[in-house]
Amino acid sequence: MNKLKWWFRIVGGFYLLLALMNMYFTFSGNLAMVRDTIPFPVDDLGVQAFIDGWSPFAFEILGIATFMLWASRDPLKYLGAVWLLVWLELLHGVADDVYLIARGYDAASYIVFIVIHLSIIVTGVMFAREASAKALQPSKA
């Protein structure tokens, strides 16, 4: 169960870092920084629309991060959340990154994130199964 506790903490910390970076992009007003990541010509209004559409993601990962850090206190109680997070990593992570690469966004950075998503998925499944199996074992009194 200790591995699952640390999985919640490490992945939660990673999500917190991503959330803070995305909040910076959302609130900084630095349109040029975002414009440079878009693979097609776009004016300032288009960049602002992109940022506005991206903002729910920033708030979402902040919520996930804080939940994961809180859940690390009692990971067995929140075992079901691991499976939800694994599905989110697969669909909102890997599948979306593949979609963005296909749309012309920077493949190198998204491939790095695909590797990270897959690592989170594999370790989450392994540690959740291990913790679940240990929880089902009769205690030796």
Phi, psi and chi 1 to 4 in degrees:
 res  aa     phi    psi   chi1   chi2   chi3   chi4
   1 MET       -  -25.4 -178.7  163.0   56.9      -
   2 ASN   -61.4  -36.7 -154.4   33.7      -      -
   3 LYS   -63.5  -41.7  -70.2  178.0 -174.5  175.3
   4 LEU   -66.7  -38.1 -171.6   59.6      -      -
   5 LYS   -59.3  -45.4  177.8 -174.3  -65.3 -169.4
   6 TRP   -72.6  -29.6  -80.6  100.9      -      -
   7 TRP   -62.0  -48.2 -178.4   84.7      -      -
   8 PHE   -57.0  -43.3  -89.3  119.5      -      -
   9 ARG   -69.1  -46.7  -71.3  176.4 -179.7  170.5
  10 ILE   -68.6  -47.5  -68.4  167.9      -      -
  11 VAL   -66.7  -39.6  176.9      -      -      -
  12 GLY   -61.8  -41.1      -      -      -      -
  13 GLY   -64.9  -40.0      -      -      -      -
  14 PHE   -62.8  -44.8  175.4   67.6      -      -
  15 TYR   -62.7  -38.2  -90.0   53.1      -      -
  16 LEU   -62.7  -42.9 -175.5   59.3      -      -
  17 LEU   -60.9  -46.0  176.7   64.8      -      -
  18 LEU   -61.5  -41.0  -72.8  176.7      -      -
  19 ALA   -62.2  -45.1      -      -      -      -
  20 LEU   -63.6  -40.9  -66.2  174.0      -      -
  21 MET   -63.8  -42.7  -71.0  171.9   32.5      -
  22 ASN   -70.1  -33.5  -80.5  -82.8      -      -
  23 MET   -64.7  -38.4  -68.2  -72.3 -179.1      -
  24 TYR   -60.1  -48.1  175.4   77.0      -      -
  25 PHE   -62.0  -36.7  -64.6  131.9      -      -
  26 THR   -68.8  -40.8  -60.5      -      -      -
  27 PHE  -106.2   -6.5  -65.3  112.6      -      -
  28 SER   -72.9  -27.5   73.5      -      -      -
  29 GLY    79.1    4.2      -      -      -      -
  30 ASN   -84.6   84.4 -172.9  -13.8      -      -
  31 LEU   -65.7  -33.5  -60.2 -179.4      -      -
  32 ALA   -62.3  -37.4      -      -      -      -
  33 MET   -62.3  -40.0 -177.7 -177.4  -21.3      -
  34 VAL   -78.0  -40.9  175.9      -      -      -
  35 ARG   -55.6  -36.5 -177.7 -176.5  -64.2  109.1
  36 ASP   -67.3  -15.0  -66.2  -17.9      -      -
  37 THR   -94.2  -10.6   67.3      -      -      -
  38 ILE   -89.1  126.5  -59.7  173.8      -      -
  39 PRO   -81.4   16.0   30.8  -35.0      -      -
  40 PHE  -145.4  160.2   43.1   82.4      -      -
  41 PRO   -63.3  136.5  -11.6   19.7      -      -
  42 VAL  -151.3  140.3   61.2      -      -      -
  43 ASP   -87.6  179.5   63.8    9.4      -      -
  44 ASP   -60.2  -38.0  -75.8   -8.5      -      -
  45 LEU   -66.3  -38.4  -69.1  175.1      -      -
  46 GLY   -65.2  -39.9      -      -      -      -
  47 VAL   -64.9  -43.2  173.5      -      -      -
  48 GLN   -64.1  -38.7 -171.2   59.5   55.8      -
  49 ALA   -63.7  -40.4      -      -      -      -
  50 PHE   -60.6  -46.5  177.9   85.9      -      -
  51 ILE   -62.4  -43.4  -68.5  169.4      -      -
  52 ASP   -62.3  -39.2  -68.2  -13.9      -      -
  53 GLY   -70.9  -27.6      -      -      -      -
  54 TRP   -80.0  -25.1 -168.6  -92.3      -      -
  55 SER   -57.2  -37.5   67.1      -      -      -
  56 PRO   -59.5  -34.1  -23.5   32.7      -      -
  57 PHE   -61.3  -43.3  172.6   71.3      -      -
  58 ALA   -61.0  -44.7      -      -      -      -
  59 PHE   -69.2  -36.6  -70.2  107.4      -      -
  60 GLU   -62.4  -47.7  174.3 -174.0  -42.3      -
  61 ILE   -71.7  -25.4   59.1  174.5      -      -
  62 LEU   -65.0  -43.2  178.9   62.2      -      -
  63 GLY   -63.5  -43.6      -      -      -      -
  64 ILE   -63.7  -43.3  -67.6  169.7      -      -
  65 ALA   -60.0  -50.1      -      -      -      -
  66 THR   -66.7  -36.0   54.1      -      -      -
  67 PHE   -63.5  -45.2  172.2   79.7      -      -
  68 MET   -62.5  -41.2  -69.2 -178.0   79.7      -
  69 LEU   -65.7  -38.8  -66.3  170.8      -      -
  70 TRP   -68.4  -42.3 -179.4   70.5      -      -
  71 ALA   -67.0  -21.4      -      -      -      -
  72 SER   -64.2  -16.8   72.3      -      -      -
  73 ARG   -68.0  -30.4  -61.2  173.5  -40.5  133.4
  74 ASP  -147.6   73.0 -171.2    2.0      -      -
  75 PRO   -61.5  -32.2   15.4  -23.5      -      -
  76 LEU   -64.5  -34.4  -94.4 -176.5      -      -
  77 LYS   -63.5  -28.0 -175.8  176.3  178.6 -178.7
  78 TYR  -114.8   31.0  -59.7  102.0      -      -
  79 LEU   -58.4  -37.8 -161.1   55.5      -      -
  80 GLY   -60.9  -30.8      -      -      -      -
  81 ALA   -65.4  -30.0      -      -      -      -
  82 VAL   -60.8  -43.8  174.8      -      -      -
  83 TRP   -67.3  -36.8  -59.5  110.8      -      -
  84 LEU   -62.8  -44.6  171.8   63.6      -      -
  85 LEU   -65.1  -36.2  -66.8  162.6      -      -
  86 VAL   -63.2  -44.1  163.2      -      -      -
  87 TRP   -64.3  -41.0  -81.3  111.0      -      -
  88 LEU   -62.5  -41.7  -74.9  173.9      -      -
  89 GLU   -61.3  -39.8  -75.2  -71.6  -31.6      -
  90 LEU   -69.0  -48.4 -177.7   63.4      -      -
  91 LEU   -87.1  -50.8  -62.1  173.4      -      -
  92 HIS   -79.9  -17.0 -162.2 -178.6      -      -
  93 GLY   -99.4  -81.4      -      -      -      -
  94 VAL   -62.0  -53.5  175.8      -      -      -
  95 ALA   -61.4  -42.6      -      -      -      -
  96 ASP   -67.4  -38.4 -173.8   55.8      -      -
  97 ASP   -63.2  -40.7  -70.9  -10.0      -      -
  98 VAL   -62.6  -42.8  168.5      -      -      -
  99 TYR   -59.3  -46.2  170.6   79.1      -      -
 100 LEU   -66.1  -37.3  -69.2  172.4      -      -
 101 ILE   -61.3  -44.5  -69.1  168.9      -      -
 102 ALA   -62.8  -27.3      -      -      -      -
 103 ARG   -84.7   -2.7  -62.8  -77.5  -60.2  145.2
 104 GLY   106.2    3.6      -      -      -      -
 105 TYR   -73.8  163.1  -71.3   81.7      -      -
 106 ASP   -55.2  109.4 -179.8   42.8      -      -
 107 ALA   -64.6  -40.1      -      -      -      -
 108 ALA   -59.4  -48.5      -      -      -      -
 109 SER   -68.8  -36.1   62.1      -      -      -
 110 TYR   -72.5  -31.2  -77.9  104.6      -      -
 111 ILE   -65.8  -39.2  -71.4  169.7      -      -
 112 VAL   -58.7  -44.6  168.1      -      -      -
 113 PHE   -67.6  -34.5  -86.8  100.4      -      -
 114 ILE   -60.8  -42.9  -71.9  170.6      -      -
 115 VAL   -61.8  -43.0  170.5      -      -      -
 116 ILE   -63.0  -46.0  -67.5  169.2      -      -
 117 HIS   -58.5  -45.6  -66.5  -52.0      -      -
 118 LEU   -64.1  -36.8  -69.0  172.8      -      -
 119 SER   -64.2  -42.8  -60.9      -      -      -
 120 ILE   -63.5  -41.8  -68.5  169.9      -      -
 121 ILE   -61.9  -52.8  -69.7  166.9      -      -
 122 VAL   -61.8  -47.6  169.1      -      -      -
 123 THR   -68.6  -37.0   56.2      -      -      -
 124 GLY   -61.4  -45.3      -      -      -      -
 125 VAL   -64.1  -46.3  167.9      -      -      -
 126 MET   -60.0  -49.9  -74.8  175.6   22.6      -
 127 PHE   -71.2  -33.4  -60.9  156.7      -      -
 128 ALA   -68.1  -42.1      -      -      -      -
 129 ARG   -64.3  -42.9  -75.7 -176.8  173.8  175.0
 130 GLU   -62.5  -46.6 -176.6 -178.9  -56.3      -
 131 ALA   -65.8  -39.0      -      -      -      -
 132 SER   -64.8  -42.0 -176.0      -      -      -
 133 ALA   -65.1  -41.4      -      -      -      -
 134 LYS   -65.0  -36.7  -76.5 -177.0 -178.2  176.8
 135 ALA   -67.8  -27.8      -      -      -      -
 136 LEU   -84.1  -15.1  -66.8  174.6      -      -
 137 GLN   -70.7  137.7  -69.2  177.0   -7.5      -
 138 PRO   -66.3  140.4   16.7  -21.7      -      -
 139 SER   -75.0  146.5   62.3      -      -      -
 140 LYS   -96.6  104.4  -62.1  176.6 -175.8  176.1
 141 ALA  -103.2      -      -      -      -      -
